[in-house]
């Protein structure tokens, strides 16, 4: 969160950019944590791990090309 005087001095468009950057960073962290959890805890089988990671990579590529 920015200091209130800085918030007042910034144009609204910049507030939106900062909010979007924060949301993107939160999403990136959540995706990374999920991927780590899946790999470490939920995929002991190599074939299952490969299939799931391939599916996740395709979904992440789609998200990267089509941001929310």
N, CA, C and O atoms as a printed pandas DataFrame, in Angstrom:
     atom_number atom_name residue_name chain_id  residue_number  x_coord  y_coord  z_coord
0              1         N          UNK        A               1    0.838   -1.173    0.000
1              2        CA          UNK        A               1    0.000    0.000    0.000
2              3         C          UNK        A               1    0.887    1.242    0.000
3              4         O          UNK        A               1    1.877    1.305    0.730
4              5         N          UNK        A               2    0.536    2.210   -0.807
5              6        CA          UNK        A               2    1.309    3.444   -0.883
6              7         C          UNK        A               2    0.915    4.395    0.233
7              8         O          UNK        A               2   -0.198    4.351    0.757
8              9         N          UNK        A               3    1.861    5.253    0.579
9             10        CA          UNK        A               3    1.610    6.293    1.562
10            11         C          UNK        A               3    0.506    7.200    1.018
11            12         O          UNK        A               3    0.541    7.535   -0.166
12            13         N          UNK        A               4   -0.486    7.619    1.839
13            14        CA          UNK        A               4   -1.621    8.411    1.338
14            15         C          UNK        A               4   -1.256    9.631    0.500
15            16         O          UNK        A               4   -1.900    9.848   -0.527
16            17         N          UNK        A               5   -0.245   10.457    0.877
17            18        CA          UNK        A               5    0.075   11.594    0.005
18            19         C          UNK        A               5    0.520   11.155   -1.394
19            20         O          UNK        A               5    0.228   11.832   -2.379
20            21         N          UNK        A               6    1.223   10.026   -1.480
21            22        CA          UNK        A               6    1.634    9.530   -2.792
22            23         C          UNK        A               6    0.430    9.058   -3.589
23            24         O          UNK        A               6    0.375    9.252   -4.803
24            25         N          UNK        A               7   -0.531    8.441   -2.921
25            26        CA          UNK        A               7   -1.736    7.985   -3.606
26            27         C          UNK        A               7   -2.485    9.158   -4.214
27            28         O          UNK        A               7   -2.954    9.077   -5.349
28            29         N          UNK        A               8   -2.598   10.247   -3.467
29            30        CA          UNK        A               8   -3.331   11.415   -3.977
30            31         C          UNK        A               8   -2.603   12.052   -5.154
31            32         O          UNK        A               8   -3.244   12.611   -6.044
32            33         N          UNK        A               9   -1.289   11.979   -5.173
33            34        CA          UNK        A               9   -0.508   12.629   -6.221
34            35         C          UNK        A               9   -0.499   11.835   -7.525
35            36         O          UNK        A               9   -0.187   12.383   -8.582
36            37         N          UNK        A              10   -0.836   10.555   -7.456
37            38        CA          UNK        A              10   -0.771    9.702   -8.647
38            39         C          UNK        A              10   -2.084    9.730   -9.418
39            40         O          UNK        A              10   -3.157    9.790   -8.818
40            41         N          UNK        A              11   -2.004    9.686  -10.751
41            42        CA          UNK        A              11   -3.235    9.596  -11.543
42            43         C          UNK        A              11   -3.916    8.243  -11.330
43            44         O          UNK        A              11   -3.270    7.262  -10.962
44            45         N          UNK        A              12   -5.238    8.206  -11.569
45            46        CA          UNK        A              12   -6.013    6.973  -11.380
46            47         C          UNK        A              12   -5.477    5.820  -12.220
47            48         O          UNK        A              12   -5.464    4.677  -11.764
48            49         N          UNK        A              13   -5.036    6.109  -13.435
49            50        CA          UNK        A              13   -4.546    5.031  -14.296
50            51         C          UNK        A              13   -3.346    4.332  -13.663
51            52         O          UNK        A              13   -3.170    3.124  -13.821
52            53         N          UNK        A              14   -2.530    5.090  -12.951
53            54        CA          UNK        A              14   -1.373    4.487  -12.298
54            55         C          UNK        A              14   -1.813    3.610  -11.126
55            56         O          UNK        A              14   -1.204    2.573  -10.866
56            57         N          UNK        A              15   -2.874    4.023  -10.413
57            58        CA          UNK        A              15   -3.419    3.191   -9.335
58            59         C          UNK        A              15   -3.844    1.838   -9.895
59            60         O          UNK        A              15   -3.579    0.798   -9.291
60            61         N          UNK        A              16   -4.510    1.856  -11.061
61            62        CA          UNK        A              16   -4.969    0.602  -11.677
62            63         C          UNK        A              16   -3.787   -0.267  -12.069
63            64         O          UNK        A              16   -3.825   -1.482  -11.878
64            65         N          UNK        A              17   -2.726    0.342  -12.619
65            66        CA          UNK        A              17   -1.543   -0.431  -13.018
66            67         C          UNK        A              17   -0.892   -1.092  -11.808
67            68         O          UNK        A              17   -0.478   -2.249  -11.873
68            69         N          UNK        A              18   -0.802   -0.358  -10.714
69            70        CA          UNK        A              18   -0.215   -0.925   -9.502
70            71         C          UNK        A              18   -1.077   -2.074   -8.999
71            72         O          UNK        A              18   -0.553   -3.112   -8.594
72            73         N          UNK        A              19   -2.399   -1.895   -9.022
73            74        CA          UNK        A              19   -3.303   -2.955   -8.573
74            75         C          UNK        A              19   -3.173   -4.180   -9.465
75            76         O          UNK        A              19   -3.147   -5.305   -8.965
76            77         N          UNK        A              20   -3.092   -3.983  -10.780
77            78        CA          UNK        A              20   -2.964   -5.108  -11.702
78            79         C          UNK        A              20   -1.631   -5.824  -11.486
79            80         O          UNK        A              20   -1.571   -7.052  -11.535
80            81         N          UNK        A              21   -0.566   -5.060  -11.249
81            82        CA          UNK        A              21    0.741   -5.667  -11.000
82            83         C          UNK        A              21    0.695   -6.510   -9.730
83            84         O          UNK        A              21    1.237   -7.614   -9.690
84            85         N          UNK        A              22    0.051   -5.988   -8.704
85            86        CA          UNK        A              22   -0.069   -6.743   -7.449
86            87         C          UNK        A              22   -0.882   -8.013   -7.666
87            88         O          UNK        A              22   -0.528   -9.073   -7.148
88            89         N          UNK        A              23   -1.973   -7.914   -8.429
89            90        CA          UNK        A              23   -2.794   -9.096   -8.705
90            91         C          UNK        A              23   -2.004  -10.118   -9.507
91            92         O          UNK        A              23   -2.090  -11.317   -9.242
92            93         N          UNK        A              24   -1.237   -9.656  -10.483
93            94        CA          UNK        A              24   -0.421  -10.567  -11.287
94            95         C          UNK        A              24    0.625  -11.261  -10.422
95            96         O          UNK        A              24    0.861  -12.461  -10.564
96            97         N          UNK        A              25    1.243  -10.512   -9.536
97            98        CA          UNK        A              25    2.253  -11.096   -8.648
98            99         C          UNK        A              25    1.617  -12.128   -7.720
99           100         O          UNK        A              25    2.189  -13.193   -7.487
100          101         N          UNK        A              26    0.433  -11.812   -7.189
101          102        CA          UNK        A              26   -0.263  -12.766   -6.322
102          103         C          UNK        A              26   -0.614  -14.029   -7.094
103          104         O          UNK        A              26   -0.478  -15.140   -6.580
104          105         N          UNK        A              27   -1.067  -13.851   -8.336
105          106        CA          UNK        A              27   -1.420  -15.008   -9.165
106          107         C          UNK        A              27   -0.185  -15.852   -9.451
107          108         O          UNK        A              27   -0.245  -17.080   -9.386
108          109         N          UNK        A              28    0.929  -15.206   -9.765
109          110        CA          UNK        A              28    2.169  -15.937  -10.042
110          111         C          UNK        A              28    2.622  -16.744   -8.828
111          112         O          UNK        A              28    3.052  -17.890   -8.965
112          113         N          UNK        A              29    2.524  -16.147   -7.645
113          114        CA          UNK        A              29    2.913  -16.852   -6.421
114          115         C          UNK        A              29    1.986  -18.039   -6.181
115          116         O          UNK        A              29    2.444  -19.127   -5.832
116          117         N          UNK        A              30    0.686  -17.832   -6.367
117          118        CA          UNK        A              30   -0.278  -18.917   -6.152
118          119         C          UNK        A              30   -0.032  -20.071   -7.118
119          120         O          UNK        A              30   -0.094  -21.235   -6.724
120          121         N          UNK        A              31    0.243  -19.754   -8.370
121          122        CA          UNK        A              31    0.515  -20.794   -9.367
122          123         C          UNK        A              31    1.784  -21.552   -9.002
123          124         O          UNK        A              31    1.829  -22.779   -9.094
124          125         N          UNK        A              32    2.805  -20.828   -8.590
125          126        CA          UNK        A              32    4.063  -21.465   -8.210
126          127         C          UNK        A              32    3.880  -22.376   -7.000
127          128         O          UNK        A              32    4.399  -23.492   -6.973
128          129         N          UNK        A              33    3.143  -21.899   -6.004
129          130        CA          UNK        A              33    2.895  -22.715   -4.816
130          131         C          UNK        A              33    2.095  -23.965   -5.162
131          132         O          UNK        A              33    2.379  -25.050   -4.655
132          133         N          UNK        A              34    1.098  -23.811   -6.024
133          134        CA          UNK        A              34    0.299  -24.964   -6.442
134          135         C          UNK        A              34    1.160  -25.974   -7.190
135          136         O          UNK        A              34    1.079  -27.175   -6.931
136          137         N          UNK        A              35    1.974  -25.497   -8.107
137          138        CA          UNK        A              35    2.843  -26.399   -8.870
138          139         C          UNK        A              35    3.807  -27.142   -7.942
139          140         O          UNK        A              35    4.028  -28.342   -8.104
140          141         N          UNK        A              36    4.372  -26.433   -6.981
141          142        CA          UNK        A              36    5.280  -27.080   -6.025
142          143         C          UNK        A              36    4.552  -28.139   -5.205
143          144         O          UNK        A              36    5.075  -29.233   -4.991
144          145         N          UNK        A              37    3.353  -27.816   -4.750
145          146        CA          UNK        A              37    2.558  -28.763   -3.962
146          147         C          UNK        A              37    2.213  -29.998   -4.786
147          148         O          UNK        A              37    2.336  -31.124   -4.305
148          149         N          UNK        A              38    1.783  -29.787   -6.020
149          150        CA          UNK        A              38    1.427  -30.927   -6.873
150          151         C          UNK        A              38    2.633  -31.823   -7.115
151          152         O          UNK        A              38    2.542  -33.047   -7.021
152          153         N          UNK        A              39    3.756  -31.202   -7.426
153          154        CA          UNK        A              39    4.953  -31.988   -7.731
154          155         C          UNK        A              39    5.470  -32.740   -6.501
155          156         O          UNK        A              39    5.856  -33.904   -6.597
156          157         N          UNK        A              40    5.474  -32.083   -5.375
157          158        CA          UNK        A              40    6.052  -32.662   -4.158
158          159         C          UNK        A              40    5.119  -33.670   -3.484
159          160         O          UNK        A              40    5.563  -34.734   -3.053
160          161         N          UNK        A              41    3.830  -33.338   -3.393
161          162        CA          UNK        A              41    2.929  -34.115   -2.545
162          163         C          UNK        A              41    1.930  -34.998   -3.287
163          164         O          UNK        A              41    1.497  -36.018   -2.750
164          165         N          UNK        A              42    1.565  -34.631   -4.489
165          166        CA          UNK        A              42    0.456  -35.328   -5.135
166          167         C          UNK        A              42    0.849  -36.167   -6.335
167          168         O          UNK        A              42   -0.012  -36.795   -6.952
168          169         N          UNK        A              43    2.133  -36.193   -6.684
169          170        CA          UNK        A              43    2.507  -36.904   -7.904
170          171         C          UNK        A              43    3.673  -37.860   -7.681
171          172         O          UNK        A              43    4.748  -37.649   -8.244
172          173         N          UNK        A              44    3.495  -38.895   -6.884
173          174        CA          UNK        A              44    4.598  -39.837   -6.683
174          175         C          UNK        A              44    4.869  -40.705   -7.910
175          176         O          UNK        A              44    5.976  -41.217   -8.074
176          177         N          UNK        A              45    3.877  -40.871   -8.762
177          178        CA          UNK        A              45    4.012  -41.709   -9.959
178          179         C          UNK        A              45    4.615  -40.881  -11.100
179          180         O          UNK        A              45    4.050  -39.849  -11.459
180          181         N          UNK        A              46    5.749  -41.306  -11.680
181          182        CA          UNK        A              46    6.380  -40.531  -12.763
182          183         C          UNK        A              46    5.457  -40.288  -13.962
183          184         O          UNK        A              46    5.450  -39.187  -14.513
184          185         N          UNK        A              47    4.686  -41.285  -14.370
185          186        CA          UNK        A              47    3.791  -41.097  -15.519
186          187         C          UNK        A              47    2.695  -40.088  -15.189
187          188         O          UNK        A              47    2.355  -39.239  -16.013
188          189         N          UNK        A              48    2.149  -40.185  -13.987
189          190        CA          UNK        A              48    1.122  -39.227  -13.570
190          191         C          UNK        A              48    1.680  -37.825  -13.469
191          192         O          UNK        A              48    1.028  -36.856  -13.858
192          193         N          UNK        A              49    2.890  -37.720  -12.944
193          194        CA          UNK        A              49    3.544  -36.415  -12.816
194          195         C          UNK        A              49    3.745  -35.787  -14.189
195          196         O          UNK        A              49    3.463  -34.605  -14.383
196          197         N          UNK        A              50    4.229  -36.574  -15.133
197          198        CA          UNK        A              50    4.463  -36.056  -16.486
198          199         C          UNK        A              50    3.163  -35.594  -17.125
199          200         O          UNK        A              50    3.107  -34.515  -17.715
200          201         N          UNK        A              51    2.121  -36.406  -17.008
201          202        CA          UNK        A              51    0.831  -36.046  -17.606
202          203         C          UNK        A              51    0.270  -34.771  -16.981
203          204         O          UNK        A              51   -0.209  -33.886  -17.690
204          205         N          UNK        A              52    0.329  -34.681  -15.663
205          206        CA          UNK        A              52   -0.220  -33.503  -14.997
206          207         C          UNK        A              52    0.601  -32.257  -15.290
207          208         O          UNK        A              52    0.033  -31.191  -15.527
208          209         N          UNK        A              53    1.922  -32.368  -15.278
209          210        CA          UNK        A              53    2.755  -31.204  -15.582
210          211         C          UNK        A              53    2.553  -30.729  -17.015
211          212         O          UNK        A              53    2.570  -29.527  -17.278
212          213         N          UNK        A              54    2.363  -31.658  -17.937
213          214        CA          UNK        A              54    2.084  -31.278  -19.325
214          215         C          UNK        A              54    0.777  -30.504  -19.401
215          216         O          UNK        A              54    0.699  -29.477  -20.076
216          217         N          UNK        A              55   -0.248  -30.992  -18.711
217          218        CA          UNK        A              55   -1.546  -30.313  -18.697
218          219         C          UNK        A              55   -1.409  -28.919  -18.085
219          220         O          UNK        A              55   -1.950  -27.950  -18.618
220          221         N          UNK        A              56   -0.682  -28.817  -16.961
221          222        CA          UNK        A              56   -0.488  -27.521  -16.303
222          223         C          UNK        A              56    0.258  -26.560  -17.222
223          224         O          UNK        A              56   -0.116  -25.391  -17.320
224          225         N          UNK        A              57    1.295  -27.024  -17.891
225          226        CA          UNK        A              57    2.055  -26.162  -18.801
226          227         C          UNK        A              57    1.166  -25.619  -19.907
227          228         O          UNK        A              57    1.270  -24.444  -20.261
228          229         N          UNK        A              58    0.292  -26.457  -20.461
229          230        CA          UNK        A              58   -0.627  -26.000  -21.513
230          231         C          UNK        A              58   -1.579  -24.941  -20.974
231          232         O          UNK        A              58   -1.831  -23.933  -21.634
232          233         N          UNK        A              59   -2.109  -25.167  -19.772
233          234        CA          UNK        A              59   -3.031  -24.194  -19.170
234          235         C          UNK        A              59   -2.314  -22.880  -18.869
235          236         O          UNK        A              59   -2.864  -21.805  -19.110
236          237         N          UNK        A              60   -1.097  -22.957  -18.347
237          238        CA          UNK        A              60   -0.340  -21.737  -18.049
238          239         C          UNK        A              60    0.008  -20.973  -19.319
239          240         O          UNK        A              60   -0.021  -19.742  -19.332
240          241         N          UNK        A              61    0.335  -21.691  -20.380
241          242        CA          UNK        A              61    0.616  -21.030  -21.655
242          243         C          UNK        A              61   -0.631  -20.314  -22.154
243          244         O          UNK        A              61   -0.548  -19.198  -22.666
244          245         N          UNK        A              62   -1.786  -20.954  -22.005
245          246        CA          UNK        A              62   -3.047  -20.330  -22.423
246          247         C          UNK        A              62   -3.314  -19.068  -21.598
247          248         O          UNK        A              62   -3.713  -18.038  -22.142
248          249         N          UNK        A              63   -3.090  -19.154  -20.278
249          250        CA          UNK        A              63   -3.285  -17.988  -19.411
250          251         C          UNK        A              63   -2.325  -16.868  -19.794
251          252         O          UNK        A              63   -2.713  -15.700  -19.818
252          253         N          UNK        A              64   -1.082  -17.215  -20.094
253          254        CA          UNK        A              64   -0.090  -16.197  -20.461
254          255         C          UNK        A              64   -0.477  -15.481  -21.750
255          256         O          UNK        A              64   -0.255  -14.278  -21.888
256          257         N          UNK        A              65   -1.053  -16.220  -22.688
257          258        CA          UNK        A              65   -1.446  -15.622  -23.964
258          259         C          UNK        A              65   -2.778  -14.887  -23.875
259          260         O          UNK        A              65   -3.063  -14.019  -24.700
260          261         N          UNK        A              66   -3.592  -15.226  -22.886
261          262        CA          UNK        A              66   -4.919  -14.630  -22.726
262          263         C          UNK        A              66   -5.098  -14.154  -21.286
263          264         O          UNK        A              66   -5.843  -14.770  -20.523
264          265         N          UNK        A              67   -4.420  -13.057  -20.900
265          266        CA          UNK        A              67   -4.505  -12.612  -19.507
266          267         C          UNK        A              67   -5.936  -12.259  -19.117
267          268         O          UNK        A              67   -6.757  -11.880  -19.953
268          269         N          UNK        A              68   -6.201  -12.394  -17.844
269          270        CA          UNK        A              68   -7.548  -12.144  -17.314
270          271         C          UNK        A              68   -7.863  -10.674  -17.365
271          272         O          UNK        A              68   -8.951  -10.262  -16.963
